[in-house]
Amino acid sequence: MRNKLAKTVLALSTTFLSLTLSAQEYTFKKVREFRVESLAEVGIRDYDPKRNVFVGFIDKRSEGIELAVFDANGKIVTSQKRQGEEPEDYQSPALSMGFSPEGEVFVQTSLELVKYDLEFNRISKVKYEPKVTTFVLNSGPRSKFVPLNRGTEVSFIVNGSNINNIVFNDVPPRKIEMIDYYDAASRTIKSEIALSSRKVFEGIEDKVFPVRINPIFTIDSQNSNLYFTTSVDNEITVYNPINWNVIQRIPVKHEFFKALNDIPLRESNLAFSGGMPRYSTNEKILKFDLDLLGLVYLKEISEATLELMKSQVMPYRMNNPEFQRIILFKNGVQLPGELTIPSGPIQMTLPNNRVLVKVVNEEEELDYYAFEIWELVEN
């Protein structure tokens, strides 16, 4: 059963975005919509422009997760359950999935990387021993698979973007590294980007940090540069993932992010309600074509608004477009104002400066899941 969304939230324009906090050089315009006929939850994680198909999953709950290929109109081309103990299967819940440059499908868990063809027949499998256990509910791959190089031997980031890692031993914050990756040359797991190297966390030393910090990243498919930030951060850092040298530091100024008012971070600025965080969080980095970059974050929520949402059975922030904000950068410089898309949360970028949006529906039960494509256009 899907939660009903209060009419006050969905009384927003669904045709053209005009919500900005100041004059904008760009805005989002809806260009297309499609739907996937399914009673079960649908997620889309990657797009192949050569074949004009999407890859994702269908969450059939007790029946398991089915990996799926969808055509450009949302039709399910093929789907297969592939978590299990058979030779074709992966054994633990999938963290990420995506297309290879050749059009095959990678599915990555916390223990293995499996490559499938478009019918989900297994092509190859790489097993590895993780340094930490990654916590993820068995609800389908959470993010897009991020390879660090091309070719038959692929290096890749093990911990998915915006996914928690659980460290078994008591590692002090100054020694926590945010990226674990499988190095194909040595066939071992290596770590990079120390939490203490982020300016926002300077001075944390060995103190117990009050919140869990997630790594957030994406890869530029053109030059393979890694764009990285964390869930509570005021900088996007561009790395060369071959030697992990810093290429560029892009400062970020959020309109709604009280937790970043004091650096280093103070626990008093990180508001909670019944264990639920109310402070703003970075959610996703969007690498558009050419020189445009985006950062999606969820703005903070007041105690009163949170109680109202609970009383009206409204979806929490991550599925509520009212709280989603998009900051744009051009040539590494932040553009004025912040954008929002009124129909739902952004799933990923597409070619031609477009994004895929999963529509939040008001109805309690539907027999389909709706998606929209919005294009970033210059005013």
N, C-alpha and C positions, 0 to 999 in steps of 0.2 A: 504494500500500500504506500503510495506516495503522499507526503505531507501536503496539505492544502496551503497555498500561499495566499496571504491576505490581499484583498483587492487593492488596498492602499499602496502596496508595493508594486503590483503589476499594472497600476494605472499610469504607465509610462509609455512613451512613444515606442512603437515597434518598427518604424520605418526609417527613421533617420536620427542620428545622435546629435543632440544639441547641448547636452549637459557638459559644460566645461567650467573651470573655476577662473579662467581668464582667457584672453584672446589666444586662439590656437592657429598654428600654421597648418595642422592636419586635423581631420576628423574621420570617423568611421561611417561608412555607408553600407547598408545591407544590399547585397547583390544577388543572393540566391538562397533558397531553402530546400531541404529534403527531409525525409523521415525514414526511419528503419522500422518496419512492421515487426514488432516483438512485444510480448507481454513481459519478458524478462529484461532486466537492466542491461543497457548497451553502453559500451565505452569504445571510443575511437582514439587510437594512439599515433598513427602515422599515415602518410599519404605518399603514393608513388605517382608522380606526374607523367611518367612514361606510359604507364598502363592505365592511368586515371582510375585508380582503386585505392580504397582505404583498408587499413588493417586494425583490428581491435578485438573485442571479446563480447560474449553474451553470458551474463551471470544467471545461471538457472538454479541458484541456491542449492538445495539438497541434491540436485542432479549434477552439480559441478559447473566449472567454468569452461565454456567453449571458445576456442580461438576462432576468429572469423575474418573473412575478406568481404568487403562491401564494395559495390560499384558506385559510380559517381552520384547515382540517384538513391542510394541507401539500400538497394536490394542486396540481400545476403547471397553472395556467390557461392561460398562454401563455409562450413563450420565443423570443427572437430574438438572433442574433449581430449586434452593431451596431458593432463596431470594425473599421474598414477605410477604403476610399477612396470608397465610394459616397455619393451625396447624403444618404442617411438616416443615415450612420455618423458616429461620432466617431473621430478619427485617432490619438490617443495613449491610453495606458492610463487607465482611469477611476479617479479618486481617491475620489469619493463619489457617492451617489445617494439619492433620497428623493422623497416625494410633495409636490406643491404643495398649497396650501389647497383648490384646485379638484379635486384628485384626479389631476392629471397627474403624470408622472414626470420629474424632473430627473436628468440624468447630467452630472457635472462632471469634467473632466480638467484638466491643468495648462495647457491652451491654449484651452479652450472650454467653454461650458455649453449643453447640448442639452436641449430639452424634447420629451418623447414623450407620446403617448396610451397607454392601457393595452394596446394591441396593438403598441407600440413603432414606430408611425409618427411620423416627425419633425414637430413643430409649429413649432419655431423653433430658432435657433442664435445664440449670441453668442460671438464670438472675441475674445481679448485677448492681450496680450504680457506674460508673467510677468516679475517682477523676478529671480527665481531659478528654478532647475530643481528640481522636486520629485522625490525618488527614491521609486519604488514599483515593486515587482515586478508583472508582468502577471498578477495572480491574482485579479482582481475588485475592485470598489470596496471600499476599506478602512473607510470610515466613512459616517455619515449626512450628507446634504447639509444645509448650514446657511444658509438665506436670512436676510438682515438686515432685510428689509422685505417687504411684500406688494404685489401689484399686477402689472401687465404688465412694468414695468421693475424687475427684481430686482437688488439689490445682494447680494453674497454673499462669504463668506470663500473665498479661493483655495486656501490650503494646508490640507489636511484635518487633522482632529483626530488627534493622536498619529502624524503622518507626518513623516519627515525632510525638511528642505529643504537643498539643497546651494547654498552661496553661491560664485559663481565668483571674485569678487575677495576679497582679504584684508580683510574687515570686522572691526575690533576688537570684542570682545565688548560693550563699552559702547555700541556703535552698532547692535547687532543688534536688529531689531524682529521680534516673534514672530507678528504677524498681518498678512498681506497680503490685501486685499479689493478686489473690483471695485466701483467706485462707478458706479452706473447713470447718475447725473446727468451726470458728467463723462466717463464711459466710459473711465476710466483706473484703473490699479492704485495703491492707496494703502496705507500701512503704519502700524501702531499697536502699542502696548504694547512699549516698549523692554525688553530683557532686564535692563538695569541698573536698571529701576524696580522689579523684584521684590526684596523685602528679602533673600531668600536669596542673591542674587547681588550685593549691595552690596559695593563694593570690588574687583570683579574687574578694573576698569580695562581695560588693553590686553593683559592676559596671555592666552596661548593656553589656552583652557579644555579640560580633559582629557576631557570627555564631550560627546556631542551632546544637546542639550536640545530636546525636542519640545513644541510647544504642545498643550494639551488643553482642549477647550471644548465647550459645548453652549448652546443657546438655549432660553429659557423661551417656549413657544408662546403663553402667555397675555399676557405683557407685553413680549415680545421682548428682555428683558434677556439679556446674554451672561455666562455663568459661565465663568471662565478660571483655569487653573493651568498648570504645566509638569510635565514628567516627574520632575523632582527639585525639590520645592517643599513649603513648609509653609503655604501660604495659597491659598484660593479667592477670587478677586476678582470682584465683580459690576460689569459695565460697562453704560452706556447706549451702544449701538453707533451712535447717531445723532451724538452729540458726543464719545463715548469718555470721558465723565466717570466717575469711580469712584462707584458707588452704595453699596457695602458691601465690607468686607474680613472674610473669615471665616478665623480661624486654624485650623490643622489640627495635631493631635497624633497621630502614628502610633505604634502599638505596636512595629512593626519597621521602623526606618528610620535605621540608624547614620550614613548619609551626612549626615543633617541634625543630627547631634550638635554640629557646629561650624559657626557662621555667621560670616563667609562660608564657603562650602564649601571643604573641603580635599581635595586629590587623594588623600591617604592613606586617606580614608574611602570612596573609590569603588573597591571591590575588583573585580578582573577575574580570569578564568581562561582563558588561551589566547585573549585578545581578547574573550571573552564576559563581559558584565557580571554580577556577582553581587549588586550592591547593589539595594535596593528601588527600585521605580519606580511613579509614579502612572500609571494607565492610562485611566481613564474617569470623567467626571462624569455622575451620574444625576440628572435633574430629575424628581422625583415630583410628584404632585398637591399642591396647596395649599402648605404651608410646609415640606415635607420635601425634603432634598437628600442625595445620596449621593456618595461618592468611592470608586472601586475602585482598589486598588493591589496590586502583586505584592510579597510580602515577600521580603527578602533570602535568599540561599541560601549555605550553607557550602560550602567546597571539597570536603569529604567527601561531602556530599549530592549535589553536582553529579557527582562521579565515580560514585556509586552509581546515579544516574539514567542516566548514559551506559552503564554496564555492564548495566543491566536494560532498555535501549532504551525508556525512559520519555519521554513528551513534555516539552518544555521548559516553563518556568513559565507562559507566556502561555496554554497549553492545558491546564494542570494545575490543577484546582480546589483542590488542597491548598495552593497558594501565594496564592490569591486572597483578599483581605480587603476588606470593605465597611465604611466609616465613615459613620455617619448624622449629619445635622444637622437641627435643628428651629428655625425662626425664627433661623437664623444661628448657633446654638449647638450645639457638638458634643455628641452623646449618648454615654454611657459604653459601653465595650466595642466589639468589632468582630465583624462577622458573616461567615459564609462559606456558600456553597451547594455541596454536595458533588458534584453531578453534572457540572458543567462551567462554563465562563466565561460571564459575562453579556454579551449582545449589545447590548441597548438597553432603555430603559424602554417600558412600555405604559400605557394608561389604567388608572385605579383602583389606583395604587400597585403596579403589577406590572412584572416584568422578564421578558425572553425569554432563555433559557439554551440554549446549544448543548451537547448531551450528549457527553461524552468516552466512547467505547466501548472496551471491552477487546478485542473481537474484531479480528482482523487484517483481515478483509474483510467488509463488509456491503453489502447492496443498498439501503440507505436511510440517511438522516441523521436523528437524533432531536433533537427540541427539547422543552423544558419551559417552562411559565409558572409563575412563583412570585410570590406576593403578599406584600407587606409588611403585617403585621398587628400591632396593638397588643396587648401582653401584658396 
